[in-house]
């Protein structure tokens, strides 16, 4: 295995972990959302990482959010 292969694998693993961390934040979120909305938010966070997390977060009404 070459050095570049190891670097690519390490970067992909780091990217996967980043996406998992944002999906975990959805599960721990105190937002008062329906189960379907939370699952959709989690799926977006898992697939798109921070972009999906903050994109959906921007659509949640402020009265449904609590201090995270």
TINU-78241 format. One line per field, with one value per residue: residue in three letters; z, y, x of N, C-alpha, C in turn. Coordinates in pm, whole numbers, plus 50000, padded with zeros to 5 digits. Each point is the difference from the previous one (the first is absolute). Example, Ala and Ser with C-alpha at 12.3 -4.5 7.8 and 13.67 -1.06 7.14 Angstrom:
<sites>
aa: [Ala; Ser]
n_pz: [50780; 49928]
n_py: [49431; 50105]
n_px: [51319; 49965]
ca_pz: [50000; 50006]
ca_py: [50119; 50119]
ca_px: [49911; 50082]
c_pz: [50000; 50073]
c_py: [50120; 50109]
c_px: [50090; 49923]
</sites>
This chain:
<sites>
aa: [Unk; Unk; Unk; Unk; Unk; Unk; Unk; Unk; Unk; Unk; Unk; Unk; Unk; Unk; Unk; Unk; Unk; Unk; Unk; Unk; Unk; Unk; Unk; Unk; Unk; Unk; Unk; Unk; Unk; Unk; Unk; Unk; Unk; Unk; Unk; Unk; Unk; Unk; Unk; Unk; Unk; Unk; Unk; Unk; Unk; Unk; Unk; Unk; Unk; Unk; Unk; Unk; Unk; Unk; Unk; Unk; Unk; Unk; Unk; Unk; Unk; Unk; Unk; Unk; Unk; Unk; Unk; Unk]
n_pz: [50000; 49913; 50019; 49871; 49988; 50084; 49935; 49888; 50047; 50048; 49885; 49934; 50081; 49989; 49871; 50003; 50078; 49917; 49899; 50058; 50024; 49878; 49957; 50077; 49951; 49891; 50027; 50034; 49888; 50064; 49869; 50012; 49938; 49895; 50020; 49908; 50057; 50118; 49953; 49944; 50109; 50064; 49911; 50000; 50131; 49990; 49907; 50054; 50117; 50024; 49869; 50009; 50101; 49952; 49887; 50059; 50075; 49884; 49970; 50112; 50030; 50036; 49995; 49903; 49998; 50068; 50108; 49895]
n_py: [49882; 50091; 50101; 50024; 49868; 50001; 50105; 49941; 49885; 50066; 50067; 49888; 49940; 50104; 49998; 49867; 50016; 50097; 49925; 49901; 50088; 50048; 49874; 49982; 50117; 49946; 49880; 50074; 50049; 50113; 50011; 50069; 49893; 49974; 49875; 50018; 50116; 49938; 49899; 50089; 50072; 49886; 49963; 50124; 49994; 49880; 50039; 50115; 49940; 50092; 49985; 49871; 49991; 50091; 49933; 49884; 50022; 50053; 49886; 49965; 50015; 50123; 49999; 49925; 50099; 49919; 50041; 49984]
n_px: [50084; 49967; 50082; 49978; 50007; 50101; 50049; 49967; 50044; 50106; 50005; 49976; 50085; 50082; 49973; 50011; 50106; 50036; 49962; 50063; 50096; 49977; 49997; 50104; 50042; 49950; 50052; 50105; 49951; 49978; 50015; 49887; 50046; 49922; 49967; 49904; 49975; 50010; 49930; 49919; 50001; 49983; 49909; 49950; 50007; 49948; 49914; 49963; 50003; 50093; 50013; 49973; 50088; 50085; 49988; 49983; 50107; 50033; 49938; 50062; 49871; 50026; 49867; 50045; 50088; 50080; 50057; 50082]
ca_pz: [50000; 49992; 50098; 49958; 50031; 50144; 50022; 49953; 50095; 50124; 49977; 49991; 50136; 50072; 49947; 50051; 50141; 50007; 49970; 50114; 50112; 49979; 50016; 50146; 50057; 49977; 50101; 50131; 49995; 50083; 49916; 50012; 49865; 49988; 49976; 49858; 49973; 50055; 49916; 49876; 50037; 50024; 49870; 49932; 50069; 49971; 49859; 49959; 50106; 50056; 49908; 50023; 50136; 50014; 49905; 50063; 50123; 49961; 49972; 50122; 50065; 50124; 50119; 50020; 50041; 50134; 50004; 49977]
ca_py: [50118; 50122; 50104; 50074; 49917; 50011; 50134; 50003; 49923; 50078; 50113; 49948; 49962; 50125; 50056; 49916; 50032; 50132; 49983; 49929; 50093; 50088; 49920; 49979; 50126; 50002; 49914; 50062; 50132; 50019; 50060; 49933; 49964; 49867; 49895; 50001; 50117; 49973; 49899; 50067; 50085; 49910; 49948; 50107; 50020; 49885; 50003; 50125; 50050; 50130; 50075; 49952; 50033; 50142; 50036; 49966; 50079; 50133; 49995; 49971; 50124; 50027; 49956; 49855; 49976; 50033; 50020; 49875]
ca_px: [49916; 50079; 49971; 49880; 49884; 49976; 49946; 49861; 49920; 49991; 49910; 49863; 49960; 49973; 49876; 49893; 49984; 49939; 49857; 49940; 49990; 49887; 49878; 49986; 49948; 49855; 49937; 50010; 49940; 49881; 49896; 49871; 49959; 49940; 50099; 50034; 50086; 50133; 50064; 50039; 50113; 50112; 50042; 50073; 50128; 50085; 50039; 50064; 50087; 49965; 49913; 49863; 49960; 49969; 49894; 49872; 49993; 49952; 49857; 49924; 49955; 50073; 49926; 50020; 50139; 50042; 50144; 50075]
c_pz: [50000; 50104; 49963; 50028; 50148; 50032; 49957; 50095; 50130; 49983; 49989; 50135; 50083; 49954; 50050; 50148; 50020; 49975; 50115; 50121; 49983; 50009; 50149; 50067; 49981; 50105; 50137; 50005; 50084; 49921; 50010; 49859; 50002; 49971; 49854; 49966; 50054; 49916; 49868; 50023; 50021; 49868; 49921; 50063; 49970; 49856; 49964; 50107; 50053; 49911; 50021; 50137; 50009; 49900; 50062; 50126; 49972; 49972; 50122; 50063; 50137; 50125; 50024; 50044; 50145; 49997; 49986; 50069]
c_py: [50124; 50101; 50077; 49921; 50010; 50137; 50009; 49925; 50077; 50117; 49954; 49958; 50123; 50065; 49922; 50030; 50136; 49992; 49929; 50092; 50096; 49925; 49974; 50125; 50010; 49916; 50064; 50138; 50005; 50065; 49917; 49974; 49863; 49898; 49998; 50115; 49976; 49895; 50061; 50086; 49914; 49945; 50105; 50022; 49887; 50005; 50123; 50061; 50135; 50080; 49959; 50038; 50146; 50046; 49971; 50083; 50140; 50004; 49974; 50133; 50017; 49953; 49849; 49967; 50038; 50017; 49867; 50006]
c_px: [50089; 49954; 49873; 49873; 49963; 49941; 49854; 49909; 49982; 49904; 49854; 49948; 49968; 49871; 49879; 49974; 49934; 49849; 49929; 49984; 49882; 49867; 49974; 49945; 49850; 49929; 49999; 49934; 49872; 49886; 49872; 49945; 49934; 50110; 50043; 50094; 50141; 50074; 50046; 50123; 50125; 50055; 50077; 50137; 50097; 50050; 50083; 50091; 49954; 49905; 49854; 49948; 49955; 49894; 49863; 49979; 49946; 49851; 49914; 49956; 50067; 49926; 50015; 50140; 50018; 50150; 50070; 50134]
</sites>
